Amino acid sequence: MPLCKFCYIELTDENWTPCCKKKGRRLCARCASDRSNNSYRRHKDSRLRHYKEVRQQIRHSVFEYYGGHCELCGETDFAKLSLDHVDGNGRQHRKEVLGTDSGSVFYRWVLKNKPDNLRLLCYNCNCQVNMTKIILIEAYEIGCKYCGSEEKYRDTRSCPKCHQINKRNKYIDLKLEVFSHYGNKCACCGIDKPECLTMDHINNNGAEHRKQIGTQIFPWLRKNNYPEDFQILCYNCNYAKQFSTCR
């Protein structure tokens, strides 16, 4: 039996990977893994740039196939476009065809299969949040004070459904209060529709910060007196920061 040319152990079916064996490379699995890891560390930056360029090329090919513009507002900047499931079951569909809810892998699948249940939307049209409050009026003395349901949420005088409506209304008020403090419009393009606005970490440390605070950003901002290293961006400008500066 041959020996590994680095550690000189005997190569067997257990420690000689099929790939190396097929190519005639006399490397045990451990040495092959070490060489691969060392190569990745030496060329990490260039490989990451290459992977990013490949992902962008795939996205561009997919966007061109589906028309190259948002079907609702006509936006043509690829940095602001995303795929939308017409039937609204995107997460479920990705898990069905891929086994995971991965966006980058899904673009590869779309480029290969080109399904007809997708369309292009910009992030503002795709991600906007309904900011219309549902007004509840107290009209019942027995049961839920809003709808009369006998079901109660804990020890309150509202049912679970009405409690969630009130909770949502309060969160909308909170978002509007925070937006008002930071200027009520996107710091980049100036759009002032609350449905399309979100908070942005100016220093691009959002993921790390959310792990630290362990809560939603809007209550934290009000509790901490509205720190200055935040700004309002619309979803389009916020996502565009991944590829370049906000345009």
C-alpha positions as CSV (number, residue, x, y, z in Angstrom):
1,M,0.0,0.0,0.0
2,P,1.3,3.6,-0.7
3,L,2.4,6.0,2.0
4,C,1.2,9.5,2.6
5,K,4.0,11.7,1.2
6,F,3.9,14.1,4.2
7,C,3.3,12.0,7.4
8,Y,4.3,8.6,5.8
9,I,1.4,6.7,7.3
10,E,0.1,3.8,5.2
11,L,-2.9,4.9,3.0
12,T,-6.0,2.7,3.5
13,D,-9.6,2.9,2.4
14,E,-10.3,4.5,5.8
15,N,-7.8,7.4,5.7
16,W,-7.4,7.8,1.9
17,T,-10.2,10.0,0.6
18,P,-11.9,8.9,-2.7
19,C,-11.0,12.2,-4.3
20,C,-7.3,11.9,-3.6
21,K,-7.3,8.2,-4.4
22,K,-9.0,8.9,-7.8
23,K,-6.5,11.6,-8.7
24,G,-3.5,9.5,-7.5
25,R,-2.6,12.1,-4.8
26,R,-0.7,10.3,-2.0
27,L,-2.3,12.3,0.9
28,C,-4.1,11.0,3.9
29,A,-7.4,12.7,4.9
30,R,-5.7,14.7,7.7
31,C,-2.9,16.0,5.5
32,A,-5.3,16.8,2.7
33,S,-7.5,18.8,5.1
34,D,-4.5,20.6,6.6
35,R,-3.2,21.6,3.2
36,S,-6.7,22.8,2.1
37,N,-7.1,24.9,5.3
38,N,-3.6,26.4,5.0
39,S,-4.3,27.3,1.3
40,Y,-7.6,28.9,2.3
41,R,-5.9,31.0,5.0
42,R,-3.2,32.2,2.6
43,H,-5.7,33.2,-0.1
44,K,-8.7,34.0,2.1
45,D,-9.2,37.6,0.9
46,S,-9.0,36.8,-2.8
47,R,-11.3,33.8,-2.5
48,L,-13.9,35.8,-0.6
49,R,-13.8,38.4,-3.3
50,H,-14.2,35.7,-5.9
51,Y,-17.1,34.1,-4.1
52,K,-18.8,37.5,-3.8
53,E,-18.3,38.3,-7.5
54,V,-19.8,34.9,-8.4
55,R,-22.8,35.5,-6.2
56,Q,-23.4,38.9,-7.8
57,Q,-23.1,37.5,-11.3
58,I,-25.7,34.9,-10.5
59,R,-28.0,37.5,-9.0
60,H,-27.6,39.7,-12.1
61,S,-28.4,36.8,-14.4
62,V,-31.5,36.0,-12.4
63,F,-32.6,39.6,-12.4
64,E,-32.1,40.0,-16.1
65,Y,-34.2,36.8,-16.7
66,Y,-37.1,38.3,-14.7
67,G,-37.1,41.6,-16.4
68,G,-34.5,43.7,-14.6
69,H,-36.9,46.1,-12.8
70,C,-39.3,46.2,-9.9
71,E,-42.8,45.2,-11.2
72,L,-44.5,47.8,-9.0
73,C,-42.4,50.9,-9.0
74,G,-39.9,50.3,-11.9
75,E,-36.7,50.5,-9.9
76,T,-33.8,49.2,-12.0
77,D,-30.8,49.4,-9.6
78,F,-29.9,45.7,-9.1
79,A,-28.5,46.5,-5.6
80,K,-32.1,47.4,-4.6
81,L,-33.9,44.5,-6.2
82,S,-35.0,41.1,-4.7
83,L,-37.0,38.1,-5.7
84,D,-40.6,37.9,-4.5
85,H,-42.8,34.8,-4.4
86,V,-46.1,35.8,-6.1
87,D,-48.0,33.4,-3.8
88,G,-46.3,34.7,-0.7
89,N,-44.8,31.4,0.5
90,G,-41.1,32.2,0.0
91,R,-39.7,30.7,3.2
92,Q,-41.7,27.5,2.8
93,H,-40.8,27.2,-0.9
94,R,-37.0,27.6,-0.2
95,K,-37.1,25.0,2.5
96,E,-39.0,22.6,0.2
97,V,-36.6,22.9,-2.7
98,L,-33.3,23.4,-0.7
99,G,-34.0,22.1,2.8
100,T,-32.8,25.5,4.1
101,D,-33.9,29.1,4.1
102,S,-30.9,30.4,2.2
103,G,-31.1,33.3,-0.1
104,S,-27.7,32.9,-1.9
105,V,-28.2,29.2,-2.6
106,F,-31.8,29.9,-3.7
107,Y,-30.5,32.2,-6.5
108,R,-28.4,29.3,-7.9
109,W,-31.5,27.1,-7.9
110,V,-33.6,29.8,-9.6
111,L,-31.0,30.3,-12.3
112,K,-31.1,26.6,-13.0
113,N,-34.9,26.0,-12.8
114,K,-36.4,29.4,-13.7
115,P,-39.8,28.9,-11.9
116,D,-42.8,31.0,-13.0
117,N,-44.0,31.9,-9.5
118,L,-41.4,34.6,-8.9
119,R,-41.2,38.3,-9.8
120,L,-38.8,41.2,-9.1
121,L,-39.6,43.8,-6.5
122,C,-37.4,46.4,-5.0
123,Y,-36.9,46.1,-1.2
124,N,-39.2,49.1,-0.5
125,C,-42.1,47.3,-2.3
126,N,-41.2,43.9,-1.0
127,C,-40.4,44.6,2.6
128,Q,-42.7,47.5,3.6
129,V,-44.6,47.1,6.8
130,N,-48.3,47.9,7.2
131,M,-48.3,50.9,9.6
132,T,-52.1,51.3,9.7
133,K,-53.5,51.0,13.2
134,I,-56.7,49.0,14.0
135,I,-58.8,51.1,16.3
136,L,-60.6,49.1,19.0
137,I,-63.6,50.6,20.8
138,E,-64.7,49.5,24.3
139,A,-68.3,48.2,23.8
140,Y,-68.8,45.3,26.2
141,E,-69.1,45.0,30.0
142,I,-68.8,41.3,30.0
143,G,-66.0,39.3,28.4
144,C,-63.5,41.1,26.2
145,K,-64.3,44.8,26.4
146,Y,-63.6,45.2,22.7
147,C,-65.3,42.2,21.1
148,G,-67.2,40.5,23.9
149,S,-65.3,37.2,23.5
150,E,-65.4,35.0,26.6
151,E,-61.7,34.1,26.1
152,K,-59.4,36.2,28.1
153,Y,-55.7,37.0,27.8
154,R,-54.2,36.3,31.2
155,D,-55.9,38.5,33.8
156,T,-56.8,41.3,31.4
157,R,-60.2,42.3,30.1
158,S,-59.3,41.6,26.5
159,C,-59.1,38.4,24.4
160,P,-55.8,37.3,22.9
161,K,-56.7,38.6,19.5
162,C,-57.6,42.1,20.7
163,H,-54.5,42.1,23.0
164,Q,-52.3,41.5,20.0
165,I,-54.0,44.3,18.1
166,N,-53.4,46.7,21.0
167,K,-49.8,45.6,21.3
168,R,-49.3,46.1,17.5
169,N,-50.8,49.6,17.8
170,K,-48.5,50.6,20.6
171,Y,-45.5,49.3,18.6
172,I,-46.5,51.4,15.6
173,D,-46.7,54.4,17.9
174,L,-43.2,53.6,19.2
175,K,-41.8,53.4,15.6
176,L,-43.4,56.7,14.6
177,E,-41.9,58.3,17.8
178,V,-38.4,57.0,17.0
179,F,-38.7,58.0,13.3
180,S,-39.8,61.5,14.4
181,H,-36.7,61.9,16.5
182,Y,-34.4,60.9,13.7
183,G,-36.0,63.1,11.0
184,N,-38.9,61.1,9.6
185,K,-37.2,60.4,6.3
186,C,-34.5,58.3,4.7
187,A,-31.1,60.0,5.2
188,C,-30.0,59.0,1.7
189,C,-32.9,59.3,-0.8
190,G,-35.3,61.4,1.3
191,I,-38.4,59.1,1.1
192,D,-40.7,59.7,4.0
193,K,-43.2,56.8,3.8
194,P,-43.1,55.1,7.3
195,E,-44.0,51.8,5.7
196,C,-40.6,51.8,3.9
197,L,-38.4,53.1,6.6
198,T,-36.1,51.3,9.0
199,M,-33.3,52.1,11.4
200,D,-29.7,51.7,10.3
201,H,-26.5,51.4,12.2
202,I,-24.2,54.0,10.7
203,N,-21.1,52.1,11.7
204,N,-22.4,48.9,10.1
205,N,-22.3,46.9,13.4
206,G,-26.0,46.0,13.4
207,A,-25.7,42.2,13.8
208,E,-23.2,42.5,16.7
209,H,-25.3,45.2,18.4
210,R,-28.5,43.2,18.2
211,K,-26.8,40.3,19.9
212,Q,-25.6,42.5,22.7
213,I,-29.0,44.2,23.5
214,G,-31.1,41.0,23.0
215,T,-34.2,43.0,22.2
216,Q,-35.9,44.9,19.4
217,I,-34.1,48.1,18.3
218,F,-37.0,50.6,18.7
219,P,-37.6,50.1,22.4
220,W,-33.8,50.1,23.0
221,L,-33.4,53.4,21.1
222,R,-36.0,55.2,23.2
223,K,-34.7,53.7,26.4
224,N,-31.2,54.9,25.6
225,N,-32.2,58.5,24.6
226,Y,-31.8,58.0,20.9
227,P,-28.0,57.6,20.3
228,E,-26.4,59.5,17.5
229,D,-24.8,56.6,15.7
230,F,-28.1,55.6,14.1
231,Q,-30.0,56.9,11.1
232,I,-33.2,56.3,9.2
233,L,-32.8,54.6,5.8
234,C,-35.5,53.2,3.5
235,Y,-35.2,49.4,2.8
236,N,-33.7,50.1,-0.7
237,C,-30.9,52.3,0.6
238,N,-30.3,50.0,3.6
239,Y,-29.8,46.9,1.4
240,A,-27.8,48.9,-1.2
241,K,-25.1,49.4,1.5
242,Q,-24.2,45.7,1.1
243,F,-22.8,46.4,-2.4
244,S,-21.6,49.9,-2.2
245,T,-22.4,53.2,-0.6
246,C,-26.0,54.3,-0.4
247,R,-26.9,55.8,-3.8
